[in-house]
Amino acid sequence: TWGKHALSTFLGSSPEQMKTWEDWDPTCLVRKTLDASVNEILIDQGDADQFYKDGQLLPDNFGQACDETGSGIQVLLRKHPGYDHSYNFIQTFIHQHVQHHARCLANVVD
């Protein structure tokens, strides 16, 4: 799952609350969704991100789930050496995400 710490913080950690985690986990959601409204997802991941190192962020699992479902979603997973989960990481790559979303939205509107 996306991150036990995050999911338990936001959704709760009782056995009953944990049953709802899959409703919010992107990897679980893509496995349940056969009719995707997007065809391309961009993910940037820093390899020095502590959440990534601790196994709380699993972008490879997400890409694998997209491949396995045959949803047609192409995952562009870019890993960046030396970057963590900081503001510097986000501000370095945010403009590329804005451009990516603009391209995707233009395809929807056309």
N, CA, C and O atoms as CSV, one atom per row, in Angstrom:
chain,resi,resn,atom,element,x,y,z
A,1,THR,N,N,0.824,-1.189,0.000
A,1,THR,CA,C,0.000,0.000,0.000
A,1,THR,C,C,0.868,1.252,0.000
A,1,THR,O,O,2.076,1.185,0.224
A,2,TRP,N,N,0.244,2.376,-0.251
A,2,TRP,CA,C,0.930,3.641,-0.466
A,2,TRP,C,C,1.800,4.051,0.696
A,2,TRP,O,O,2.851,4.653,0.477
A,3,GLY,N,N,1.436,3.770,1.854
A,3,GLY,CA,C,2.237,4.135,3.011
A,3,GLY,C,C,1.438,3.922,4.274
A,3,GLY,O,O,0.470,4.631,4.547
A,4,LYS,N,N,1.852,2.949,5.027
A,4,LYS,CA,C,1.103,2.608,6.236
A,4,LYS,C,C,0.991,3.800,7.173
A,4,LYS,O,O,-0.061,4.031,7.771
A,5,HIS,N,N,2.072,4.556,7.301
A,5,HIS,CA,C,2.054,5.708,8.202
A,5,HIS,C,C,1.033,6.744,7.738
A,5,HIS,O,O,0.225,7.226,8.532
A,6,ALA,N,N,1.072,7.083,6.453
A,6,ALA,CA,C,0.157,8.100,5.932
A,6,ALA,C,C,-1.290,7.630,6.004
A,6,ALA,O,O,-2.169,8.371,6.444
A,7,LEU,N,N,-1.530,6.406,5.574
A,7,LEU,CA,C,-2.905,5.905,5.579
A,7,LEU,C,C,-3.464,5.804,6.993
A,7,LEU,O,O,-4.629,6.129,7.220
A,8,SER,N,N,-2.651,5.360,7.940
A,8,SER,CA,C,-3.144,5.271,9.314
A,8,SER,C,C,-3.365,6.653,9.914
A,8,SER,O,O,-4.287,6.842,10.707
A,9,THR,N,N,-2.531,7.620,9.546
A,9,THR,CA,C,-2.693,8.985,10.046
A,9,THR,C,C,-3.982,9.615,9.534
A,9,THR,O,O,-4.718,10.241,10.297
A,10,PHE,N,N,-4.254,9.450,8.246
A,10,PHE,CA,C,-5.412,10.109,7.644
A,10,PHE,C,C,-6.709,9.312,7.764
A,10,PHE,O,O,-7.788,9.895,7.872
A,11,LEU,N,N,-6.608,7.976,7.744
A,11,LEU,CA,C,-7.816,7.160,7.702
A,11,LEU,C,C,-8.053,6.325,8.953
A,11,LEU,O,O,-9.133,5.760,9.128
A,12,GLY,N,N,-7.047,6.242,9.828
A,12,GLY,CA,C,-7.177,5.468,11.055
A,12,GLY,C,C,-6.494,4.123,10.947
A,12,GLY,O,O,-6.224,3.634,9.850
A,13,SER,N,N,-6.217,3.529,12.094
A,13,SER,CA,C,-5.445,2.284,12.107
A,13,SER,C,C,-6.175,1.109,12.764
A,13,SER,O,O,-5.584,0.049,12.971
A,14,SER,N,N,-7.448,1.293,13.089
A,14,SER,CA,C,-8.192,0.155,13.630
A,14,SER,C,C,-8.434,-0.839,12.492
A,14,SER,O,O,-8.413,-0.450,11.324
A,15,PRO,N,N,-8.661,-2.101,12.811
A,15,PRO,CA,C,-8.922,-3.082,11.749
A,15,PRO,C,C,-10.057,-2.662,10.816
A,15,PRO,O,O,-9.973,-2.868,9.605
A,16,GLU,N,N,-11.098,-2.086,11.362
A,16,GLU,CA,C,-12.228,-1.646,10.525
A,16,GLU,C,C,-11.810,-0.495,9.609
A,16,GLU,O,O,-12.179,-0.472,8.435
A,17,GLN,N,N,-11.042,0.460,10.141
A,17,GLN,CA,C,-10.587,1.588,9.328
A,17,GLN,C,C,-9.603,1.138,8.254
A,17,GLN,O,O,-9.589,1.691,7.155
A,18,MET,N,N,-8.790,0.151,8.562
A,18,MET,CA,C,-7.794,-0.325,7.605
A,18,MET,C,C,-8.455,-0.949,6.368
A,18,MET,O,O,-7.845,-1.008,5.301
A,19,LYS,N,N,-9.687,-1.410,6.513
A,19,LYS,CA,C,-10.402,-1.976,5.371
A,19,LYS,C,C,-10.655,-0.924,4.286
A,19,LYS,O,O,-10.846,-1.269,3.120
A,20,THR,N,N,-10.657,0.351,4.665
A,20,THR,CA,C,-10.916,1.425,3.695
A,20,THR,C,C,-9.644,1.903,2.982
A,20,THR,O,O,-9.732,2.674,2.027
A,21,TRP,N,N,-8.492,1.468,3.420
A,21,TRP,CA,C,-7.241,1.952,2.843
A,21,TRP,C,C,-7.167,1.741,1.339
A,21,TRP,O,O,-6.708,2.620,0.611
A,22,GLU,N,N,-7.615,0.582,0.869
A,22,GLU,CA,C,-7.512,0.290,-0.559
A,22,GLU,C,C,-8.340,1.248,-1.409
A,22,GLU,O,O,-8.072,1.407,-2.600
A,23,ASP,N,N,-9.340,1.887,-0.809
A,23,ASP,CA,C,-10.151,2.862,-1.536
A,23,ASP,C,C,-9.373,4.140,-1.836
A,23,ASP,O,O,-9.810,4.961,-2.642
A,24,TRP,N,N,-8.228,4.308,-1.193
A,24,TRP,CA,C,-7.424,5.513,-1.352
A,24,TRP,C,C,-6.027,5.231,-1.901
A,24,TRP,O,O,-5.296,6.171,-2.211
A,25,ASP,N,N,-5.652,4.009,-2.025
A,25,ASP,CA,C,-4.321,3.620,-2.482
A,25,ASP,C,C,-4.289,3.616,-4.005
A,25,ASP,O,O,-5.015,2.833,-4.619
A,26,PRO,N,N,-3.482,4.457,-4.635
A,26,PRO,CA,C,-3.463,4.529,-6.100
A,26,PRO,C,C,-3.192,3.187,-6.784
A,26,PRO,O,O,-3.787,2.896,-7.821
A,27,THR,N,N,-2.314,2.379,-6.227
A,27,THR,CA,C,-2.003,1.086,-6.846
A,27,THR,C,C,-3.217,0.173,-6.793
A,27,THR,O,O,-3.511,-0.520,-7.767
A,28,CYS,N,N,-3.919,0.160,-5.678
A,28,CYS,CA,C,-5.133,-0.659,-5.569
A,28,CYS,C,C,-6.232,-0.120,-6.484
A,28,CYS,O,O,-6.954,-0.895,-7.111
A,29,LEU,N,N,-6.357,1.186,-6.562
A,29,LEU,CA,C,-7.394,1.787,-7.401
A,29,LEU,C,C,-7.185,1.473,-8.876
A,29,LEU,O,O,-8.141,1.173,-9.590
A,30,VAL,N,N,-5.945,1.540,-9.333
A,30,VAL,CA,C,-5.704,1.273,-10.758
A,30,VAL,C,C,-5.971,-0.194,-11.082
A,30,VAL,O,O,-6.344,-0.517,-12.210
A,31,ARG,N,N,-5.789,-1.070,-10.127
A,31,ARG,CA,C,-6.099,-2.493,-10.349
A,31,ARG,C,C,-7.607,-2.716,-10.483
A,31,ARG,O,O,-8.040,-3.664,-11.138
A,32,LYS,N,N,-8.401,-1.845,-9.867
A,32,LYS,CA,C,-9.863,-1.976,-9.911
A,32,LYS,C,C,-10.471,-1.247,-11.112
A,32,LYS,O,O,-11.628,-1.490,-11.455
A,33,THR,N,N,-9.717,-0.367,-11.748
A,33,THR,CA,C,-10.237,0.487,-12.794
A,33,THR,C,C,-9.819,-0.024,-14.156
A,33,THR,O,O,-8.635,-0.016,-14.494
A,34,LEU,N,N,-10.771,-0.461,-14.925
A,34,LEU,CA,C,-10.456,-0.949,-16.266
A,34,LEU,C,C,-10.646,0.130,-17.324
A,34,LEU,O,O,-10.039,0.061,-18.393
A,35,ASP,N,N,-11.475,1.119,-17.041
A,35,ASP,CA,C,-11.747,2.183,-17.995
A,35,ASP,C,C,-11.113,3.477,-17.493
A,35,ASP,O,O,-11.753,4.267,-16.800
A,36,ALA,N,N,-9.859,3.680,-17.849
A,36,ALA,CA,C,-9.124,4.848,-17.354
A,36,ALA,C,C,-9.455,6.080,-18.191
A,36,ALA,O,O,-9.596,5.992,-19.410
A,37,SER,N,N,-9.577,7.217,-17.535
A,37,SER,CA,C,-9.831,8.469,-18.241
A,37,SER,C,C,-8.534,9.176,-18.603
A,37,SER,O,O,-8.559,10.236,-19.228
A,38,VAL,N,N,-7.412,8.605,-18.222
A,38,VAL,CA,C,-6.100,9.142,-18.588
A,38,VAL,C,C,-5.306,8.039,-19.274
A,38,VAL,O,O,-5.542,6.851,-19.053
A,39,ASN,N,N,-4.368,8.454,-20.102
A,39,ASN,CA,C,-3.545,7.434,-20.757
A,39,ASN,C,C,-2.071,7.546,-20.402
A,39,ASN,O,O,-1.254,6.739,-20.845
A,40,GLU,N,N,-1.738,8.549,-19.602
A,40,GLU,CA,C,-0.332,8.736,-19.249
A,40,GLU,C,C,-0.234,9.394,-17.874
A,40,GLU,O,O,-0.904,10.390,-17.603
A,41,ILE,N,N,0.604,8.827,-17.015
A,41,ILE,CA,C,0.820,9.378,-15.680
A,41,ILE,C,C,2.311,9.605,-15.493
A,41,ILE,O,O,3.121,8.720,-15.766
A,42,LEU,N,N,2.666,10.787,-15.028
A,42,LEU,CA,C,4.055,11.163,-14.792
A,42,LEU,C,C,4.339,11.105,-13.293
A,42,LEU,O,O,3.648,11.735,-12.492
A,43,ILE,N,N,5.366,10.339,-12.929
A,43,ILE,CA,C,5.791,10.231,-11.529
A,43,ILE,C,C,7.280,10.541,-11.461
A,43,ILE,O,O,8.079,9.923,-12.164
A,44,ASP,N,N,7.648,11.486,-10.626
A,44,ASP,CA,C,9.051,11.772,-10.329
A,44,ASP,C,C,9.324,11.300,-8.907
A,44,ASP,O,O,8.560,11.594,-7.988
A,45,GLN,N,N,10.421,10.566,-8.735
A,45,GLN,CA,C,10.767,10.014,-7.431
A,45,GLN,C,C,12.242,10.253,-7.158
A,45,GLN,O,O,13.097,9.883,-7.963
A,46,GLY,N,N,12.541,10.873,-6.018
A,46,GLY,CA,C,13.922,11.034,-5.595
A,46,GLY,C,C,14.410,9.768,-4.917
A,46,GLY,O,O,13.710,9.202,-4.078
A,47,ASP,N,N,15.610,9.318,-5.273
A,47,ASP,CA,C,16.091,8.067,-4.670
A,47,ASP,C,C,16.648,8.253,-3.259
A,47,ASP,O,O,16.972,7.279,-2.580
A,48,ALA,N,N,16.759,9.508,-2.823
A,48,ALA,CA,C,17.201,9.774,-1.455
A,48,ALA,C,C,16.018,10.098,-0.534
A,48,ALA,O,O,16.214,10.483,0.618
A,49,ASP,N,N,14.821,9.944,-1.035
A,49,ASP,CA,C,13.598,10.181,-0.273
A,49,ASP,C,C,13.480,9.110,0.812
A,49,ASP,O,O,13.450,7.918,0.504
A,50,GLN,N,N,13.414,9.522,2.062
A,50,GLN,CA,C,13.362,8.559,3.157
A,50,GLN,C,C,12.112,7.694,3.101
A,50,GLN,O,O,12.155,6.514,3.447
A,51,PHE,N,N,10.989,8.281,2.665
A,51,PHE,CA,C,9.758,7.504,2.528
A,51,PHE,C,C,9.947,6.399,1.476
A,51,PHE,O,O,9.449,5.285,1.637
A,52,TYR,N,N,10.659,6.719,0.423
A,52,TYR,CA,C,10.956,5.743,-0.634
A,52,TYR,C,C,11.893,4.659,-0.108
A,52,TYR,O,O,11.662,3.469,-0.322
A,53,LYS,N,N,12.955,5.083,0.585
A,53,LYS,CA,C,13.916,4.127,1.148
A,53,LYS,C,C,13.268,3.182,2.150
A,53,LYS,O,O,13.621,2.005,2.228
A,54,ASP,N,N,12.308,3.714,2.921
A,54,ASP,CA,C,11.633,2.915,3.951
A,54,ASP,C,C,10.512,2.035,3.389
A,54,ASP,O,O,9.853,1.313,4.137
A,55,GLY,N,N,10.300,2.095,2.091
A,55,GLY,CA,C,9.254,1.279,1.484
A,55,GLY,C,C,7.855,1.820,1.680
A,55,GLY,O,O,6.882,1.075,1.560
A,56,GLN,N,N,7.735,3.120,1.982
A,56,GLN,CA,C,6.425,3.746,2.139
A,56,GLN,C,C,5.885,4.258,0.803
A,56,GLN,O,O,4.671,4.346,0.620
A,57,LEU,N,N,6.765,4.590,-0.116
A,57,LEU,CA,C,6.386,5.002,-1.472
A,57,LEU,C,C,6.848,3.911,-2.424
A,57,LEU,O,O,8.025,3.550,-2.440
A,58,LEU,N,N,5.934,3.394,-3.207
A,58,LEU,CA,C,6.234,2.253,-4.071
A,58,LEU,C,C,5.812,2.544,-5.515
A,58,LEU,O,O,4.887,1.913,-6.026
A,59,PRO,N,N,6.476,3.483,-6.167
A,59,PRO,CA,C,6.062,3.846,-7.528
A,59,PRO,C,C,6.217,2.707,-8.536
A,59,PRO,O,O,5.468,2.642,-9.510
A,60,ASP,N,N,7.170,1.819,-8.316
A,60,ASP,CA,C,7.328,0.684,-9.226
A,60,ASP,C,C,6.103,-0.229,-9.178
A,60,ASP,O,O,5.694,-0.772,-10.204
A,61,ASN,N,N,5.524,-0.397,-8.007
A,61,ASN,CA,C,4.308,-1.211,-7.866
A,61,ASN,C,C,3.150,-0.599,-8.648
A,61,ASN,O,O,2.342,-1.313,-9.241
A,62,PHE,N,N,3.079,0.723,-8.642
A,62,PHE,CA,C,2.023,1.406,-9.379
A,62,PHE,C,C,2.173,1.149,-10.879
A,62,PHE,O,O,1.204,0.813,-11.559
A,63,GLY,N,N,3.382,1.307,-11.379
A,63,GLY,CA,C,3.635,1.049,-12.795
A,63,GLY,C,C,3.323,-0.386,-13.178
A,63,GLY,O,O,2.750,-0.646,-14.236
A,64,GLN,N,N,3.698,-1.304,-12.323
A,64,GLN,CA,C,3.429,-2.722,-12.568
A,64,GLN,C,C,1.920,-2.982,-12.596
A,64,GLN,O,O,1.434,-3.736,-13.439
A,65,ALA,N,N,1.194,-2.368,-11.688
A,65,ALA,CA,C,-0.261,-2.544,-11.651
A,65,ALA,C,C,-0.902,-2.016,-12.932
A,65,ALA,O,O,-1.830,-2.632,-13.457
A,66,CYS,N,N,-0.423,-0.895,-13.435
A,66,CYS,CA,C,-0.957,-0.354,-14.695
A,66,CYS,C,C,-0.699,-1.328,-15.836
A,66,CYS,O,O,-1.574,-1.559,-16.671
A,67,ASP,N,N,0.497,-1.898,-15.872
A,67,ASP,CA,C,0.824,-2.875,-16.920
A,67,ASP,C,C,-0.044,-4.122,-16.822
A,67,ASP,O,O,-0.536,-4.622,-17.833
A,68,GLU,N,N,-0.230,-4.619,-15.611
A,68,GLU,CA,C,-0.953,-5.878,-15.401
A,68,GLU,C,C,-2.437,-5.775,-15.732
A,68,GLU,O,O,-3.042,-6.759,-16.158
A,69,THR,N,N,-3.029,-4.603,-15.546
A,69,THR,CA,C,-4.469,-4.473,-15.768
A,69,THR,C,C,-4.817,-4.344,-17.237
A,69,THR,O,O,-5.967,-4.557,-17.623
A,70,GLY,N,N,-3.834,-3.994,-18.068
A,70,GLY,CA,C,-4.128,-3.759,-19.470
A,70,GLY,C,C,-4.960,-2.506,-19.661
A,70,GLY,O,O,-5.695,-2.385,-20.641
A,71,SER,N,N,-4.845,-1.575,-18.729
A,71,SER,CA,C,-5.642,-0.351,-18.761
A,71,SER,C,C,-5.196,0.611,-19.855
A,71,SER,O,O,-5.926,1.538,-20.208
A,72,GLY,N,N,-4.012,0.394,-20.385
A,72,GLY,CA,C,-3.490,1.306,-21.398
A,72,GLY,C,C,-2.826,2.536,-20.810
A,72,GLY,O,O,-2.378,3.412,-21.550
A,73,ILE,N,N,-2.758,2.614,-19.499
A,73,ILE,CA,C,-2.106,3.754,-18.852
A,73,ILE,C,C,-0.603,3.564,-18.938
A,73,ILE,O,O,-0.060,2.560,-18.478
A,74,GLN,N,N,0.058,4.546,-19.536
A,74,GLN,CA,C,1.514,4.528,-19.602
A,74,GLN,C,C,2.053,5.326,-18.419
A,74,GLN,O,O,1.685,6.485,-18.222
A,75,VAL,N,N,2.921,4.703,-17.639
A,75,VAL,CA,C,3.512,5.375,-16.485
A,75,VAL,C,C,4.915,5.827,-16.846
A,75,VAL,O,O,5.774,5.025,-17.213
A,76,LEU,N,N,5.125,7.123,-16.734
A,76,LEU,CA,C,6.445,7.698,-16.949
A,76,LEU,C,C,7.073,7.899,-15.578
A,76,LEU,O,O,6.861,8.929,-14.939
A,77,LEU,N,N,7.839,6.926,-15.128
A,77,LEU,CA,C,8.465,6.964,-13.806
A,77,LEU,C,C,9.909,7.394,-13.964
A,77,LEU,O,O,10.722,6.697,-14.571
A,78,ARG,N,N,10.211,8.563,-13.403
A,78,ARG,CA,C,11.570,9.101,-13.485
A,78,ARG,C,C,12.153,9.160,-12.078
A,78,ARG,O,O,11.613,9.825,-11.194
A,79,LYS,N,N,13.253,8.460,-11.888
A,79,LYS,CA,C,13.929,8.461,-10.579
A,79,LYS,C,C,15.129,9.392,-10.651
A,79,LYS,O,O,15.901,9.374,-11.610
A,80,HIS,N,N,15.262,10.205,-9.612
A,80,HIS,CA,C,16.282,11.246,-9.605
A,80,HIS,C,C,17.278,11.021,-8.466
A,80,HIS,O,O,16.915,11.104,-7.293
A,81,PRO,N,N,18.527,10.737,-8.815
A,81,PRO,CA,C,19.573,10.498,-7.804
A,81,PRO,C,C,19.788,11.727,-6.916
A,81,PRO,O,O,19.878,12.857,-7.398
A,82,GLY,N,N,19.866,11.475,-5.616
A,82,GLY,CA,C,20.213,12.515,-4.663
A,82,GLY,C,C,19.061,13.383,-4.194
A,82,GLY,O,O,19.246,14.202,-3.294
A,83,TYR,N,N,17.888,13.234,-4.770
A,83,TYR,CA,C,16.751,14.054,-4.352
A,83,TYR,C,C,15.951,13.346,-3.269
A,83,TYR,O,O,15.790,12.126,-3.284
A,84,ASP,N,N,15.451,14.151,-2.321
A,84,ASP,CA,C,14.604,13.612,-1.259
A,84,ASP,C,C,13.160,14.075,-1.499
A,84,ASP,O,O,12.742,14.233,-2.645
A,85,HIS,N,N,12.416,14.287,-0.439
A,85,HIS,CA,C,10.994,14.633,-0.520
A,85,HIS,C,C,10.802,16.115,-0.159
A,85,HIS,O,O,9.768,16.495,0.390
A,86,SER,N,N,11.786,16.929,-0.467
A,86,SER,CA,C,11.793,18.315,0.006
A,86,SER,C,C,11.225,19.293,-1.021
A,86,SER,O,O,10.899,18.936,-2.154
A,87,TYR,N,N,11.123,20.534,-0.573
A,87,TYR,CA,C,10.680,21.623,-1.439
A,87,TYR,C,C,11.593,21.721,-2.664
A,87,TYR,O,O,11.114,21.940,-3.777
A,88,ASN,N,N,12.885,21.562,-2.468
A,88,ASN,CA,C,13.831,21.654,-3.578
A,88,ASN,C,C,13.494,20.647,-4.670
A,88,ASN,O,O,13.544,20.980,-5.854
A,89,PHE,N,N,13.155,19.434,-4.290
A,89,PHE,CA,C,12.769,18.411,-5.262
A,89,PHE,C,C,11.522,18.846,-6.029
A,89,PHE,O,O,11.480,18.778,-7.257
A,90,ILE,N,N,10.514,19.292,-5.291
A,90,ILE,CA,C,9.255,19.676,-5.920
A,90,ILE,C,C,9.457,20.854,-6.864
A,90,ILE,O,O,8.987,20.817,-8.001
A,91,GLN,N,N,10.139,21.886,-6.417
A,91,GLN,CA,C,10.293,23.065,-7.273
A,91,GLN,C,C,11.185,22.800,-8.474
A,91,GLN,O,O,11.098,23.514,-9.473
A,92,THR,N,N,12.033,21.795,-8.397
A,92,THR,CA,C,12.893,21.457,-9.529
A,92,THR,C,C,12.094,20.848,-10.683
A,92,THR,O,O,12.415,21.079,-11.849
A,93,PHE,N,N,11.056,20.072,-10.363
A,93,PHE,CA,C,10.349,19.325,-11.402
A,93,PHE,C,C,8.899,19.749,-11.615
A,93,PHE,O,O,8.236,19.218,-12.506
A,94,ILE,N,N,8.388,20.692,-10.819
A,94,ILE,CA,C,6.970,21.046,-10.902
A,94,ILE,C,C,6.593,21.609,-12.270
A,94,ILE,O,O,5.496,21.344,-12.763
A,95,HIS,N,N,7.479,22.377,-12.885
A,95,HIS,CA,C,7.128,22.960,-14.188
A,95,HIS,C,C,6.898,21.872,-15.237
A,95,HIS,O,O,6.063,22.032,-16.127
A,96,GLN,N,N,7.636,20.770,-15.131
A,96,GLN,CA,C,7.440,19.671,-16.075
A,96,GLN,C,C,6.086,18.990,-15.850
A,96,GLN,O,O,5.468,18.500,-16.796
A,97,HIS,N,N,5.633,18.962,-14.600
A,97,HIS,CA,C,4.320,18.387,-14.305
A,97,HIS,C,C,3.201,19.292,-14.807
A,97,HIS,O,O,2.190,18.804,-15.314
A,98,VAL,N,N,3.370,20.587,-14.672
A,98,VAL,CA,C,2.371,21.525,-15.191
A,98,VAL,C,C,2.269,21.366,-16.709
A,98,VAL,O,O,1.165,21.317,-17.252
A,99,GLN,N,N,3.403,21.285,-17.392
A,99,GLN,CA,C,3.396,21.083,-18.841
A,99,GLN,C,C,2.744,19.749,-19.216
A,99,GLN,O,O,1.972,19.673,-20.171
A,100,HIS,N,N,3.059,18.713,-18.463
A,100,HIS,CA,C,2.483,17.390,-18.718
A,100,HIS,C,C,0.952,17.438,-18.608
A,100,HIS,O,O,0.246,16.927,-19.476
A,101,HIS,N,N,0.453,18.051,-17.539
A,101,HIS,CA,C,-0.995,18.133,-17.350
A,101,HIS,C,C,-1.650,19.003,-18.420
A,101,HIS,O,O,-2.750,18.700,-18.882
A,102,ALA,N,N,-0.982,20.072,-18.811
A,102,ALA,CA,C,-1.527,20.923,-19.874
A,102,ALA,C,C,-1.667,20.128,-21.171
A,102,ALA,O,O,-2.676,20.252,-21.864
A,103,ARG,N,N,-0.672,19.320,-21.502
A,103,ARG,CA,C,-0.743,18.476,-22.712
A,103,ARG,C,C,-1.897,17.481,-22.604
A,103,ARG,O,O,-2.662,17.300,-23.552
A,104,CYS,N,N,-2.013,16.844,-21.450
A,104,CYS,CA,C,-3.078,15.851,-21.255
A,104,CYS,C,C,-4.461,16.511,-21.351
A,104,CYS,O,O,-5.372,15.965,-21.974
A,105,LEU,N,N,-4.608,17.675,-20.736
A,105,LEU,CA,C,-5.888,18.361,-20.781
A,105,LEU,C,C,-6.209,18.848,-22.192
A,105,LEU,O,O,-7.371,18.835,-22.598
A,106,ALA,N,N,-5.210,19.272,-22.935
A,106,ALA,CA,C,-5.431,19.705,-24.311
A,106,ALA,C,C,-5.955,18.540,-25.144
A,106,ALA,O,O,-6.806,18.735,-26.012
A,107,ASN,N,N,-5.462,17.342,-24.890
A,107,ASN,CA,C,-5.950,16.167,-25.625
A,107,ASN,C,C,-7.393,15.831,-25.286
A,107,ASN,O,O,-8.129,15.321,-26.132
A,108,VAL,N,N,-7.800,16.111,-24.060
A,108,VAL,CA,C,-9.170,15.849,-23.651
A,108,VAL,C,C,-10.120,16.840,-24.305
A,108,VAL,O,O,-11.218,16.475,-24.726
A,109,VAL,N,N,-9.694,18.094,-24.388
A,109,VAL,CA,C,-10.534,19.160,-24.928
A,109,VAL,C,C,-10.671,19.035,-26.442
A,109,VAL,O,O,-11.732,19.329,-26.993
A,110,ASP,N,N,-9.622,18.607,-27.109
A,110,ASP,CA,C,-9.655,18.528,-28.589
A,110,ASP,C,C,-10.658,17.578,-29.101
A,110,ASP,O,O,-10.791,17.414,-30.314
